[in-house]
Amino acid sequence: MTDPDRLKRVDALLDDVLPPPPVRTKLRLAAGLTQQEVAEAVGVKRLAVARWELGQTHPRRPHRAAYMHLLNRLAERYPEAAKSEEGMPTPVSERGSG
């Protein structure tokens, strides 16, 4: 018998994966959003969004959840922009400032 809490923890690891930085930018641009608009929605400065999109830093809690929610919703609306030609998504362990 499996431990339901353990399965939830595993699912959380799999769900907490950001798309690669170029895809983040493509999704934002597909929606016609500026970095400033994303920053205001997520609750950070525009520079943080710019760094996330360049892959220089990665969002941390609580902003990470809001940013991931935005990216997931944009990916649903713009599936072509969500396609990655650059490789695998960015794992949660890659955390930076921002």
Secondary structure, 3 states (H helix, E strand, C coil): CCCHHHHHHHHHHHHCCECCHHHHHHHHHHCCCCHHHHHHHHCCCHHHHHHHHHCCCCCCCCHHHHHHHHHHHHHHHCHHHHCCCCCCCECCCCCCCC
